[in-house]
Amino acid sequence: SQELDIMRSKAEAEGKAFTYNHQSRMSLNNSLTIEKEETQKRISSSSNWVIRYKMPHDKIIKMADLIRGDIEVDSSTLDDKVLWKAADGLPTYHLANVVDDKLMEITDVIRGEEWLPSLPLHYMLYESLGWNNLRPSFAHLSLLLKPDGKGKLSKRDGDRLGFPVFPLEWKNDKGEVSKGYREEGYYPEAFVNMLAFMGWNPGTEQEVFSLEELAKAFSLERVIHSGAKFNAEKAKWYNQEYLRMKPTSQLAGEFTPILNSKGIYKDQEYISKAIELIRDRISFVNEIWPLSNYLFEAPEVFDQKVKAKFWKGDIPATIARVKEMLSDIKEFTKEEIEEQLPLFIKSNDLPMGAVMNSLRLLLVGESKGPGVADIMALIGKEETLARLGKEI
């Protein structure tokens, strides 16, 4: 260790980088330059020793990568990597990785491109251990990049820009929590679909695949060499597409626990009808409540800007007249309301915009939402009249 420190300092002073390789190994104290007895003595008396791989200096290492094709590296450019440290009695990653993959009969190794420089050593380890015929196929994936394409995507980027970078929620030793795609409401198949398209495409216009379709279409040979920019909006789009393909009854079943947690209990038919009114606006099941809460309970807070704009003059009295008209409708259906309400407004020469916006304000609490007739028909006549009679 001290000898290596001296060599590193000397190389640094000369403006060079010290490398433990075929050029330097014979000028250092190691099992190649000292007697066998002395080597055994040093091993017995100290734990400050390591085992290195003796990289040949005259070999062209020919390798194959499923993504990058054929690769050749001159072994003389490589260093003698440490394979074992006596200090902790453990192998380093390189040796452990190769042995573990062999024992587990791994056939394909798919990893990030940061491991590409280690591929020559791993090839040589398989050869040296007599496992050439057991060597797996390798594929080195390009990195996922920040949304602007400038650098590798990191946890910090996700925290800063508000999107997850982990499949599952993750908590560190300090108790800090990082978002997970599962906890944020992403469907597993949407997450896999999104991830597959980060650097791969099927060569067609199709973007949304079932897991079965994706398994058949995917091939490492079509994965690009360059890094792929992460697009948080595209990730949401994938989830929305999968959500749209699911029957409303399934979404109702997934949403019911959220509803029950708020002390609200409705039958599945009602919940399904409520979701139908807003499903085009949602990308996640957890967005159903904020977009549909007024369909399950009367609003307590009203948009003051909408109120100031429309709830003035004769409008309160006009809404009272509309309420009376609605109370006379026997078949309180969407179709009947859509027919009777506009007819009443026009025949009484009432301001259509002010009346409809005021009705929506009383029903929803704001000016956004599904059609007024849709809302009234779903919540029912009794609840509609109760909301229209509320003081705001």
C-alpha positions as YAML, in Angstrom:
chain: A
units: angstrom
residues:
- id: 1
  name: SER
  ca: [0.00, 0.00, 0.00]
- id: 2
  name: GLN
  ca: [2.80, 2.40, 0.93]
- id: 3
  name: GLU
  ca: [4.73, 1.38, -2.16]
- id: 4
  name: LEU
  ca: [1.69, 2.07, -4.35]
- id: 5
  name: ASP
  ca: [1.19, 5.46, -2.72]
- id: 6
  name: ILE
  ca: [4.77, 6.39, -3.59]
- id: 7
  name: MET
  ca: [4.30, 5.25, -7.19]
- id: 8
  name: ARG
  ca: [1.04, 7.21, -7.51]
- id: 9
  name: SER
  ca: [2.65, 10.35, -6.10]
- id: 10
  name: LYS
  ca: [5.58, 10.03, -8.48]
- id: 11
  name: ALA
  ca: [3.30, 9.60, -11.49]
- id: 12
  name: GLU
  ca: [1.20, 12.55, -10.33]
- id: 13
  name: ALA
  ca: [4.30, 14.74, -10.06]
- id: 14
  name: GLU
  ca: [5.11, 13.82, -13.66]
- id: 15
  name: GLY
  ca: [1.57, 14.65, -14.76]
- id: 16
  name: LYS
  ca: [0.73, 11.03, -15.44]
- id: 17
  name: ALA
  ca: [-1.84, 8.57, -14.15]
- id: 18
  name: PHE
  ca: [-0.43, 5.56, -12.33]
- id: 19
  name: THR
  ca: [-1.71, 2.22, -13.59]
- id: 20
  name: TYR
  ca: [-0.98, -1.17, -12.10]
- id: 21
  name: ASN
  ca: [-0.43, -3.15, -15.30]
- id: 22
  name: HIS
  ca: [2.12, -5.13, -17.31]
- id: 23
  name: GLN
  ca: [4.43, -2.10, -17.43]
- id: 24
  name: SER
  ca: [4.52, -1.43, -13.70]
- id: 25
  name: ARG
  ca: [3.91, -4.79, -12.04]
- id: 26
  name: MET
  ca: [7.50, -6.02, -12.42]
- id: 27
  name: SER
  ca: [8.89, -2.95, -10.65]
- id: 28
  name: LEU
  ca: [6.73, -3.56, -7.58]
- id: 29
  name: ASN
  ca: [6.96, -6.00, -4.69]
- id: 30
  name: ASN
  ca: [4.52, -8.79, -5.50]
- id: 31
  name: SER
  ca: [4.44, -12.55, -5.99]
- id: 32
  name: LEU
  ca: [6.02, -12.10, -9.43]
- id: 33
  name: THR
  ca: [9.10, -10.28, -8.16]
- id: 34
  name: ILE
  ca: [9.83, -11.81, -4.74]
- id: 35
  name: GLU
  ca: [10.60, -15.36, -3.68]
- id: 36
  name: LYS
  ca: [7.76, -17.79, -3.02]
- id: 37
  name: GLU
  ca: [8.83, -18.23, 0.62]
- id: 38
  name: GLU
  ca: [8.80, -14.47, 1.16]
- id: 39
  name: THR
  ca: [5.38, -14.25, -0.46]
- id: 40
  name: GLN
  ca: [3.99, -16.91, 1.91]
- id: 41
  name: LYS
  ca: [5.59, -15.16, 4.88]
- id: 42
  name: ARG
  ca: [3.98, -11.85, 4.02]
- id: 43
  name: ILE
  ca: [0.60, -13.49, 3.47]
- id: 44
  name: SER
  ca: [0.83, -15.24, 6.86]
- id: 45
  name: SER
  ca: [1.93, -12.17, 8.80]
- id: 46
  name: SER
  ca: [-0.43, -9.56, 7.38]
- id: 47
  name: SER
  ca: [-3.94, -9.02, 6.09]
- id: 48
  name: ASN
  ca: [-2.86, -6.08, 3.99]
- id: 49
  name: TRP
  ca: [-2.61, -7.94, 0.70]
- id: 50
  name: VAL
  ca: [-4.76, -8.44, -2.38]
- id: 51
  name: ILE
  ca: [-5.05, -10.78, -5.34]
- id: 52
  name: ARG
  ca: [-4.99, -9.09, -8.74]
- id: 53
  name: TYR
  ca: [-5.84, -10.40, -12.17]
- id: 54
  name: LYS
  ca: [-2.68, -10.58, -14.29]
- id: 55
  name: MET
  ca: [-3.93, -9.01, -17.50]
- id: 56
  name: PRO
  ca: [-1.99, -10.17, -20.59]
- id: 57
  name: HIS
  ca: [-0.38, -7.35, -22.55]
- id: 58
  name: ASP
  ca: [-0.36, -8.79, -26.04]
- id: 59
  name: LYS
  ca: [-3.93, -9.91, -26.62]
- id: 60
  name: ILE
  ca: [-6.79, -8.44, -28.64]
- id: 61
  name: ILE
  ca: [-9.90, -9.25, -26.62]
- id: 62
  name: LYS
  ca: [-12.82, -9.80, -28.98]
- id: 63
  name: MET
  ca: [-16.26, -9.36, -27.45]
- id: 64
  name: ALA
  ca: [-19.88, -9.20, -28.57]
- id: 65
  name: ASP
  ca: [-22.60, -6.93, -27.23]
- id: 66
  name: LEU
  ca: [-26.23, -7.45, -28.22]
- id: 67
  name: ILE
  ca: [-26.76, -3.70, -28.52]
- id: 68
  name: ARG
  ca: [-23.37, -2.39, -29.64]
- id: 69
  name: GLY
  ca: [-22.21, -5.26, -31.81]
- id: 70
  name: ASP
  ca: [-18.62, -6.53, -31.98]
- id: 71
  name: ILE
  ca: [-16.07, -4.85, -29.72]
- id: 72
  name: GLU
  ca: [-12.29, -5.23, -29.64]
- id: 73
  name: VAL
  ca: [-9.96, -4.05, -26.89]
- id: 74
  name: ASP
  ca: [-6.16, -4.27, -26.72]
- id: 75
  name: SER
  ca: [-5.36, -5.88, -23.36]
- id: 76
  name: SER
  ca: [-2.20, -3.78, -23.05]
- id: 77
  name: THR
  ca: [-4.46, -0.79, -22.31]
- id: 78
  name: LEU
  ca: [-6.00, -2.52, -19.29]
- id: 79
  name: ASP
  ca: [-4.86, -2.64, -15.68]
- id: 80
  name: ASP
  ca: [-4.53, -5.52, -13.22]
- id: 81
  name: LYS
  ca: [-7.81, -5.30, -11.29]
- id: 82
  name: VAL
  ca: [-8.07, -6.41, -7.66]
- id: 83
  name: LEU
  ca: [-10.13, -9.61, -7.34]
- id: 84
  name: TRP
  ca: [-9.74, -10.36, -3.63]
- id: 85
  name: LYS
  ca: [-8.97, -8.33, -0.51]
- id: 86
  name: ALA
  ca: [-7.52, -10.16, 2.45]
- id: 87
  name: ALA
  ca: [-8.50, -7.30, 4.77]
- id: 88
  name: ASP
  ca: [-12.18, -8.27, 4.64]
- id: 89
  name: GLY
  ca: [-11.81, -11.76, 3.20]
- id: 90
  name: LEU
  ca: [-14.17, -10.98, 0.36]
- id: 91
  name: PRO
  ca: [-13.94, -10.98, -3.43]
- id: 92
  name: THR
  ca: [-14.42, -7.72, -5.29]
- id: 93
  name: TYR
  ca: [-17.42, -7.19, -7.56]
- id: 94
  name: HIS
  ca: [-15.66, -8.40, -10.71]
- id: 95
  name: LEU
  ca: [-14.84, -11.88, -9.42]
- id: 96
  name: ALA
  ca: [-18.05, -12.26, -7.43]
- id: 97
  name: ASN
  ca: [-20.12, -11.19, -10.43]
- id: 98
  name: VAL
  ca: [-18.59, -13.71, -12.80]
- id: 99
  name: VAL
  ca: [-18.68, -16.61, -10.34]
- id: 100
  name: ASP
  ca: [-22.23, -15.84, -9.23]
- id: 101
  name: ASP
  ca: [-23.52, -15.62, -12.81]
- id: 102
  name: LYS
  ca: [-21.87, -18.93, -13.65]
- id: 103
  name: LEU
  ca: [-23.27, -20.72, -10.59]
- id: 104
  name: MET
  ca: [-26.74, -19.32, -11.23]
- id: 105
  name: GLU
  ca: [-26.50, -20.32, -14.90]
- id: 106
  name: ILE
  ca: [-27.21, -16.79, -16.11]
- id: 107
  name: THR
  ca: [-27.62, -16.71, -19.89]
- id: 108
  name: ASP
  ca: [-28.07, -12.97, -20.49]
- id: 109
  name: VAL
  ca: [-26.54, -10.04, -18.61]
- id: 110
  name: ILE
  ca: [-28.32, -6.72, -19.20]
- id: 111
  name: ARG
  ca: [-26.74, -3.78, -17.41]
- id: 112
  name: GLY
  ca: [-25.91, -0.10, -17.77]
- id: 113
  name: GLU
  ca: [-23.24, 1.20, -20.11]
- id: 114
  name: GLU
  ca: [-21.12, 2.28, -17.14]
- id: 115
  name: TRP
  ca: [-20.12, -1.41, -16.91]
- id: 116
  name: LEU
  ca: [-18.92, -1.56, -20.52]
- id: 117
  name: PRO
  ca: [-15.27, -0.81, -19.53]
- id: 118
  name: SER
  ca: [-15.39, -3.89, -17.25]
- id: 119
  name: LEU
  ca: [-16.48, -6.22, -20.05]
- id: 120
  name: PRO
  ca: [-12.91, -7.12, -21.20]
- id: 121
  name: LEU
  ca: [-11.97, -8.18, -17.67]
- id: 122
  name: HIS
  ca: [-15.12, -10.24, -17.30]
- id: 123
  name: TYR
  ca: [-14.45, -11.93, -20.65]
- id: 124
  name: MET
  ca: [-10.91, -12.74, -19.52]
- id: 125
  name: LEU
  ca: [-12.12, -14.10, -16.18]
- id: 126
  name: TYR
  ca: [-14.49, -16.50, -17.94]
- id: 127
  name: GLU
  ca: [-11.59, -17.59, -20.15]
- id: 128
  name: SER
  ca: [-9.12, -17.97, -17.28]
- id: 129
  name: LEU
  ca: [-11.60, -20.00, -15.24]
- id: 130
  name: GLY
  ca: [-12.26, -22.31, -18.19]
- id: 131
  name: TRP
  ca: [-15.85, -21.15, -18.58]
- id: 132
  name: ASN
  ca: [-15.77, -19.75, -22.11]
- id: 133
  name: ASN
  ca: [-18.61, -22.01, -23.18]
- id: 134
  name: LEU
  ca: [-20.66, -20.88, -20.16]
- id: 135
  name: ARG
  ca: [-20.18, -17.16, -20.73]
- id: 136
  name: PRO
  ca: [-23.53, -15.33, -20.96]
- id: 137
  name: SER
  ca: [-24.55, -12.88, -23.66]
- id: 138
  name: PHE
  ca: [-24.02, -9.24, -22.70]
- id: 139
  name: ALA
  ca: [-26.07, -6.13, -23.44]
- id: 140
  name: HIS
  ca: [-25.10, -2.71, -22.15]
- id: 141
  name: LEU
  ca: [-27.97, -0.22, -22.01]
- id: 142
  name: SER
  ca: [-27.45, 3.48, -22.52]
- id: 143
  name: LEU
  ca: [-28.17, 5.78, -19.60]
- id: 144
  name: LEU
  ca: [-31.48, 7.49, -18.91]
- id: 145
  name: LEU
  ca: [-30.85, 11.20, -19.28]
- id: 146
  name: LYS
  ca: [-32.33, 14.27, -17.62]
- id: 147
  name: PRO
  ca: [-35.36, 15.76, -19.42]
- id: 148
  name: ASP
  ca: [-33.09, 18.36, -21.04]
- id: 149
  name: GLY
  ca: [-30.67, 15.64, -22.15]
- id: 150
  name: LYS
  ca: [-27.79, 17.13, -20.17]
- id: 151
  name: GLY
  ca: [-26.43, 14.35, -18.00]
- id: 152
  name: LYS
  ca: [-27.58, 11.18, -16.29]
- id: 153
  name: LEU
  ca: [-31.01, 11.18, -14.64]
- id: 154
  name: SER
  ca: [-30.68, 11.24, -10.85]
- id: 155
  name: LYS
  ca: [-32.84, 11.11, -7.73]
- id: 156
  name: ARG
  ca: [-32.18, 14.80, -7.26]
- id: 157
  name: ASP
  ca: [-33.69, 15.54, -10.69]
- id: 158
  name: GLY
  ca: [-36.86, 13.68, -9.72]
- id: 159
  name: ASP
  ca: [-37.12, 15.55, -6.42]
- id: 160
  name: ARG
  ca: [-36.52, 18.88, -8.14]
- id: 161
  name: LEU
  ca: [-38.92, 18.34, -11.03]
- id: 162
  name: GLY
  ca: [-41.57, 16.39, -9.14]
- id: 163
  name: PHE
  ca: [-41.50, 12.91, -10.68]
- id: 164
  name: PRO
  ca: [-40.39, 9.51, -9.33]
- id: 165
  name: VAL
  ca: [-37.09, 7.92, -10.33]
- id: 166
  name: PHE
  ca: [-37.64, 4.67, -8.40]
- id: 167
  name: PRO
  ca: [-40.14, 1.90, -9.23]
- id: 168
  name: LEU
  ca: [-41.11, 1.69, -5.54]
- id: 169
  name: GLU
  ca: [-41.13, 4.29, -2.79]
- id: 170
  name: TRP
  ca: [-37.74, 4.44, -1.11]
- id: 171
  name: LYS
  ca: [-36.75, 5.76, 2.31]
- id: 172
  name: ASN
  ca: [-33.14, 6.46, 3.29]
- id: 173
  name: ASP
  ca: [-31.50, 6.20, 6.71]
- id: 174
  name: LYS
  ca: [-32.47, 9.81, 7.49]
- id: 175
  name: GLY
  ca: [-36.13, 9.04, 6.96]
- id: 176
  name: GLU
  ca: [-36.27, 11.01, 3.71]
- id: 177
  name: VAL
  ca: [-38.79, 9.51, 1.30]
- id: 178
  name: SER
  ca: [-38.38, 9.36, -2.46]
- id: 179
  name: LYS
  ca: [-41.46, 8.83, -4.58]
- id: 180
  name: GLY
  ca: [-42.13, 5.48, -6.25]
- id: 181
  name: TYR
  ca: [-44.09, 4.85, -9.43]
- id: 182
  name: ARG
  ca: [-46.28, 2.27, -7.69]
- id: 183
  name: GLU
  ca: [-47.20, 4.63, -4.87]
- id: 184
  name: GLU
  ca: [-47.86, 7.47, -7.32]
- id: 185
  name: GLY
  ca: [-50.54, 5.35, -8.96]
- id: 186
  name: TYR
  ca: [-48.83, 4.04, -12.09]
- id: 187
  name: TYR
  ca: [-50.02, 0.69, -13.39]
- id: 188
  name: PRO
  ca: [-47.19, -1.89, -13.61]
- id: 189
  name: GLU
  ca: [-47.86, -2.54, -17.29]
- id: 190
  name: ALA
  ca: [-47.82, 1.20, -18.07]
- id: 191
  name: PHE
  ca: [-44.50, 1.58, -16.24]
- id: 192
  name: VAL
  ca: [-42.96, -1.34, -18.15]
- id: 193
  name: ASN
  ca: [-44.31, -0.01, -21.46]
- id: 194
  name: MET
  ca: [-42.86, 3.43, -20.76]
- id: 195
  name: LEU
  ca: [-39.51, 1.98, -19.70]
- id: 196
  name: ALA
  ca: [-39.28, -0.21, -22.80]
- id: 197
  name: PHE
  ca: [-39.67, 2.82, -25.05]
- id: 198
  name: MET
  ca: [-36.81, 4.60, -23.31]
- id: 199
  name: GLY
  ca: [-34.29, 3.77, -26.02]
- id: 200
  name: TRP
  ca: [-36.24, 1.14, -27.98]
- id: 201
  name: ASN
  ca: [-38.97, 1.14, -30.58]
- id: 202
  name: PRO
  ca: [-40.71, -1.67, -32.46]
- id: 203
  name: GLY
  ca: [-40.25, -0.11, -35.88]
- id: 204
  name: THR
  ca: [-43.99, 0.58, -36.15]
- id: 205
  name: GLU
  ca: [-46.38, 3.37, -35.11]
- id: 206
  name: GLN
  ca: [-47.70, 1.33, -32.18]
- id: 207
  name: GLU
  ca: [-46.78, 2.74, -28.76]
- id: 208
  name: VAL
  ca: [-49.13, 1.01, -26.34]
- id: 209
  name: PHE
  ca: [-48.58, -2.72, -25.85]
- id: 210
  name: SER
  ca: [-49.97, -5.33, -23.53]
- id: 211
  name: LEU
  ca: [-47.23, -7.11, -21.59]
- id: 212
  name: GLU
  ca: [-47.71, -10.14, -23.83]
- id: 213
  name: GLU
  ca: [-47.38, -8.04, -27.00]
- id: 214
  name: LEU
  ca: [-44.33, -6.28, -25.60]
- id: 215
  name: ALA
  ca: [-42.63, -9.56, -24.73]
- id: 216
  name: LYS
  ca: [-43.08, -10.74, -28.32]
- id: 217
  name: ALA
  ca: [-42.04, -7.47, -29.98]
- id: 218
  name: PHE
  ca: [-39.09, -6.44, -27.81]
- id: 219
  name: SER
  ca: [-35.55, -7.17, -28.96]
- id: 220
  name: LEU
  ca: [-32.26, -5.83, -27.65]
- id: 221
  name: GLU
  ca: [-31.02, -5.45, -31.22]
- id: 222
  name: ARG
  ca: [-33.43, -2.51, -31.67]
- id: 223
  name: VAL
  ca: [-32.24, -0.69, -28.55]
- id: 224
  name: ILE
  ca: [-30.42, 2.53, -29.45]
- id: 225
  name: HIS
  ca: [-26.80, 3.23, -28.47]
- id: 226
  name: SER
  ca: [-27.34, 6.80, -27.31]
- id: 227
  name: GLY
  ca: [-28.94, 7.89, -24.04]
- id: 228
  name: ALA
  ca: [-32.70, 8.46, -23.87]
- id: 229
  name: LYS
  ca: [-34.16, 11.65, -22.39]
- id: 230
  name: PHE
  ca: [-36.73, 11.03, -19.68]
- id: 231
  name: ASN
  ca: [-40.14, 12.57, -20.37]
- id: 232
  name: ALA
  ca: [-42.37, 12.76, -17.28]
- id: 233
  name: GLU
  ca: [-45.42, 13.81, -19.31]
- id: 234
  name: LYS
  ca: [-44.99, 10.81, -21.61]
- id: 235
  name: ALA
  ca: [-44.90, 8.54, -18.56]
- id: 236
  name: LYS
  ca: [-48.27, 9.98, -17.45]
- id: 237
  name: TRP
  ca: [-49.59, 9.55, -20.98]
- id: 238
  name: TYR
  ca: [-48.81, 5.84, -20.90]
- id: 239
  name: ASN
  ca: [-50.69, 5.45, -17.63]
- id: 240
  name: GLN
  ca: [-53.65, 7.37, -19.00]
- id: 241
  name: GLU
  ca: [-53.74, 5.14, -22.07]
- id: 242
  name: TYR
  ca: [-53.78, 1.99, -19.93]
- id: 243
  name: LEU
  ca: [-56.42, 3.52, -17.66]
- id: 244
  name: ARG
  ca: [-58.64, 4.32, -20.65]
- id: 245
  name: MET
  ca: [-58.50, 0.69, -21.76]
- id: 246
  name: LYS
  ca: [-59.78, -0.58, -18.42]
- id: 247
  name: PRO
  ca: [-63.54, -1.06, -17.95]
- id: 248
  name: THR
  ca: [-65.20, 1.52, -15.73]
- id: 249
  name: SER
  ca: [-66.28, -1.25, -13.36]
- id: 250
  name: GLN
  ca: [-62.61, -2.08, -12.69]
- id: 251
  name: LEU
  ca: [-61.77, 1.58, -12.02]
- id: 252
  name: ALA
  ca: [-64.75, 1.73, -9.66]
- id: 253
  name: GLY
  ca: [-63.38, -1.23, -7.75]
- id: 254
  name: GLU
  ca: [-59.94, 0.40, -7.50]
- id: 255
  name: PHE
  ca: [-61.45, 3.73, -6.40]
- id: 256
  name: THR
  ca: [-63.83, 2.29, -3.78]
- id: 257
  name: PRO
  ca: [-61.18, 1.93, -1.01]
- id: 258
  name: ILE
  ca: [-60.26, 5.62, -1.46]
- id: 259
  name: LEU
  ca: [-63.93, 6.55, -1.15]
- id: 260
  name: ASN
  ca: [-64.47, 4.32, 1.87]
- id: 261
  name: SER
  ca: [-61.44, 5.86, 3.60]
- id: 262
  name: LYS
  ca: [-63.36, 9.15, 3.56]
- id: 263
  name: GLY
  ca: [-66.41, 7.57, 5.17]
- id: 264
  name: ILE
  ca: [-68.39, 7.52, 1.93]
- id: 265
  name: TYR
  ca: [-70.13, 4.34, 0.82]
- id: 266
  name: LYS
  ca: [-71.86, 4.07, -2.54]
- id: 267
  name: ASP
  ca: [-72.84, 1.10, -4.67]
- id: 268
  name: GLN
  ca: [-70.63, 0.13, -7.61]
- id: 269
  name: GLU
  ca: [-73.20, 1.26, -10.17]
- id: 270
  name: TYR
  ca: [-73.24, 4.80, -8.78]
- id: 271
  name: ILE
  ca: [-69.44, 4.95, -8.55]
- id: 272
  name: SER
  ca: [-69.10, 3.70, -12.13]
- id: 273
  name: LYS
  ca: [-71.50, 6.38, -13.40]
- id: 274
  name: ALA
  ca: [-69.57, 9.06, -11.51]
- id: 275
  name: ILE
  ca: [-66.27, 7.90, -13.01]
- id: 276
  name: GLU
  ca: [-67.77, 7.88, -16.51]
- id: 277
  name: LEU
  ca: [-68.40, 11.63, -16.19]
- id: 278
  name: ILE
  ca: [-64.74, 12.46, -15.53]
- id: 279
  name: ARG
  ca: [-62.66, 9.54, -16.83]
- id: 280
  name: ASP
  ca: [-61.42, 11.47, -19.89]
- id: 281
  name: ARG
  ca: [-59.72, 13.92, -17.52]
- id: 282
  name: ILE
  ca: [-57.83, 11.45, -15.35]
- id: 283
  name: SER
  ca: [-54.47, 9.74, -15.76]
- id: 284
  name: PHE
  ca: [-54.48, 7.97, -12.37]
- id: 285
  name: VAL
  ca: [-57.09, 6.40, -10.11]
- id: 286
  name: ASN
  ca: [-55.99, 8.72, -7.30]
- id: 287
  name: GLU
  ca: [-57.11, 11.68, -9.44]
- id: 288
  name: ILE
  ca: [-60.74, 10.54, -9.41]
- id: 289
  name: TRP
  ca: [-61.56, 11.99, -5.98]
- id: 290
  name: PRO
  ca: [-60.33, 15.57, -6.55]
- id: 291
  name: LEU
  ca: [-62.18, 15.66, -9.88]
- id: 292
  name: SER
  ca: [-65.42, 14.06, -8.69]
- id: 293
  name: ASN
  ca: [-65.82, 14.74, -4.96]
- id: 294
  name: TYR
  ca: [-68.93, 16.90, -5.60]
- id: 295
  name: LEU
  ca: [-70.65, 13.80, -7.01]
- id: 296
  name: PHE
  ca: [-70.38, 12.16, -3.58]
- id: 297
  name: GLU
  ca: [-70.84, 15.10, -1.20]
- id: 298
  name: ALA
  ca: [-72.16, 18.64, -1.51]
- id: 299
  name: PRO
  ca: [-69.50, 21.33, -1.91]
- id: 300
  name: GLU
  ca: [-68.72, 23.42, 1.16]
- id: 301
  name: VAL
  ca: [-66.37, 25.87, -0.54]
- id: 302
  name: PHE
  ca: [-67.38, 27.97, -3.55]
- id: 303
  name: ASP
  ca: [-65.16, 29.70, -6.09]
- id: 304
  name: GLN
  ca: [-65.32, 33.34, -5.08]
- id: 305
  name: LYS
  ca: [-64.34, 34.63, -8.53]
- id: 306
  name: VAL
  ca: [-67.19, 32.72, -10.16]
- id: 307
  name: LYS
  ca: [-69.57, 33.86, -7.43]
- id: 308
  name: ALA
  ca: [-68.56, 37.51, -7.87]
- id: 309
  name: LYS
  ca: [-69.04, 37.27, -11.63]
- id: 310
  name: PHE
  ca: [-72.40, 35.51, -11.78]
- id: 311
  name: TRP
  ca: [-74.08, 35.40, -8.34]
- id: 312
  name: LYS
  ca: [-75.45, 38.93, -8.32]
- id: 313
  name: GLY
  ca: [-78.52, 40.97, -9.19]
- id: 314
  name: ASP
  ca: [-81.58, 38.84, -9.91]
- id: 315
  name: ILE
  ca: [-79.66, 35.58, -10.19]
- id: 316
  name: PRO
  ca: [-80.49, 34.25, -6.67]
- id: 317
  name: ALA
  ca: [-84.19, 34.80, -7.36]
- id: 318
  name: THR
  ca: [-83.82, 33.31, -10.85]
- id: 319
  name: ILE
  ca: [-82.18, 30.18, -9.46]
- id: 320
  name: ALA
  ca: [-85.11, 29.84, -7.04]
- id: 321
  name: ARG
  ca: [-87.46, 29.83, -10.05]
- id: 322
  name: VAL
  ca: [-85.28, 27.23, -11.80]
- id: 323
  name: LYS
  ca: [-85.36, 25.11, -8.66]
- id: 324
  name: GLU
  ca: [-89.15, 25.24, -8.61]
- id: 325
  name: MET
  ca: [-89.30, 24.18, -12.26]
- id: 326
  name: LEU
  ca: [-86.95, 21.27, -11.61]
- id: 327
  name: SER
  ca: [-89.06, 20.11, -8.68]
- id: 328
  name: ASP
  ca: [-91.98, 19.62, -11.08]
- id: 329
  name: ILE
  ca: [-90.04, 17.23, -13.34]
- id: 330
  name: LYS
  ca: [-91.38, 13.75, -12.64]
- id: 331
  name: GLU
  ca: [-88.83, 11.72, -14.60]
- id: 332
  name: PHE
  ca: [-85.61, 13.30, -13.31]
- id: 333
  name: THR
  ca: [-83.37, 11.98, -16.10]
- id: 334
  name: LYS
  ca: [-80.55, 13.60, -18.03]
- id: 335
  name: GLU
  ca: [-82.68, 13.70, -21.19]
- id: 336
  name: GLU
  ca: [-85.65, 15.32, -19.44]
- id: 337
  name: ILE
  ca: [-83.46, 17.91, -17.72]
- id: 338
  name: GLU
  ca: [-81.63, 18.73, -20.97]
- id: 339
  name: GLU
  ca: [-85.00, 19.36, -22.59]
- id: 340
  name: GLN
  ca: [-86.77, 21.27, -19.82]
- id: 341
  name: LEU
  ca: [-83.94, 23.47, -18.46]
- id: 342
  name: PRO
  ca: [-82.92, 25.33, -21.66]
- id: 343
  name: LEU
  ca: [-86.59, 25.66, -22.62]
- id: 344
  name: PHE
  ca: [-87.40, 27.29, -19.28]
- id: 345
  name: ILE
  ca: [-84.44, 29.68, -19.51]
- id: 346
  name: LYS
  ca: [-85.27, 30.77, -23.06]
- id: 347
  name: SER
  ca: [-89.04, 31.05, -22.58]
- id: 348
  name: ASN
  ca: [-88.52, 33.28, -19.54]
- id: 349
  name: ASP
  ca: [-85.87, 35.35, -21.32]
- id: 350
  name: LEU
  ca: [-83.26, 34.54, -18.66]
- id: 351
  name: PRO
  ca: [-79.49, 34.99, -19.17]
- id: 352
  name: MET
  ca: [-78.32, 31.50, -20.25]
- id: 353
  name: GLY
  ca: [-74.65, 31.96, -19.30]
- id: 354
  name: ALA
  ca: [-75.30, 33.43, -15.87]
- id: 355
  name: VAL
  ca: [-77.93, 30.82, -15.01]
- id: 356
  name: MET
  ca: [-75.89, 27.80, -16.14]
- id: 357
  name: ASN
  ca: [-72.71, 29.00, -14.43]
- id: 358
  name: SER
  ca: [-74.61, 29.72, -11.23]
- id: 359
  name: LEU
  ca: [-76.20, 26.27, -11.30]
- id: 360
  name: ARG
  ca: [-72.78, 24.70, -11.76]
- id: 361
  name: LEU
  ca: [-71.40, 26.81, -8.91]
- id: 362
  name: LEU
  ca: [-74.09, 25.52, -6.55]
- id: 363
  name: LEU
  ca: [-73.72, 21.92, -7.71]
- id: 364
  name: VAL
  ca: [-69.92, 21.71, -8.01]
- id: 365
  name: GLY
  ca: [-68.47, 24.68, -6.14]
- id: 366
  name: GLU
  ca: [-66.72, 26.02, -9.24]
- id: 367
  name: SER
  ca: [-67.34, 26.63, -12.94]
- id: 368
  name: LYS
  ca: [-65.68, 23.43, -14.19]
- id: 369
  name: GLY
  ca: [-67.08, 19.94, -14.46]
- id: 370
  name: PRO
  ca: [-69.36, 17.69, -16.51]
- id: 371
  name: GLY
  ca: [-72.66, 18.85, -17.97]
- id: 372
  name: VAL
  ca: [-75.17, 20.29, -15.51]
- id: 373
  name: ALA
  ca: [-77.82, 17.77, -16.58]
- id: 374
  name: ASP
  ca: [-75.34, 14.89, -16.10]
- id: 375
  name: ILE
  ca: [-74.59, 16.02, -12.55]
- id: 376
  name: MET
  ca: [-78.24, 16.56, -11.61]
- id: 377
  name: ALA
  ca: [-79.35, 13.21, -12.99]
- id: 378
  name: LEU
  ca: [-76.61, 11.35, -11.13]
- id: 379
  name: ILE
  ca: [-76.92, 12.96, -7.70]
- id: 380
  name: GLY
  ca: [-80.71, 12.80, -7.98]
- id: 381
  name: LYS
  ca: [-83.60, 15.19, -7.62]
- id: 382
  name: GLU
  ca: [-83.57, 15.50, -3.84]
- id: 383
  name: GLU
  ca: [-79.85, 16.30, -3.63]
- id: 384
  name: THR
  ca: [-80.07, 18.69, -6.61]
- id: 385
  name: LEU
  ca: [-82.88, 20.72, -5.02]
- id: 386
  name: ALA
  ca: [-81.04, 20.76, -1.68]
- id: 387
  name: ARG
  ca: [-77.90, 22.20, -3.31]
- id: 388
  name: LEU
  ca: [-79.86, 24.80, -5.29]
- id: 389
  name: GLY
  ca: [-81.52, 25.97, -2.09]
- id: 390
  name: LYS
  ca: [-78.25, 26.46, -0.23]
- id: 391
  name: GLU
  ca: [-77.14, 29.93, 0.84]
- id: 392
  name: ILE
  ca: [-73.69, 30.82, -0.48]
...
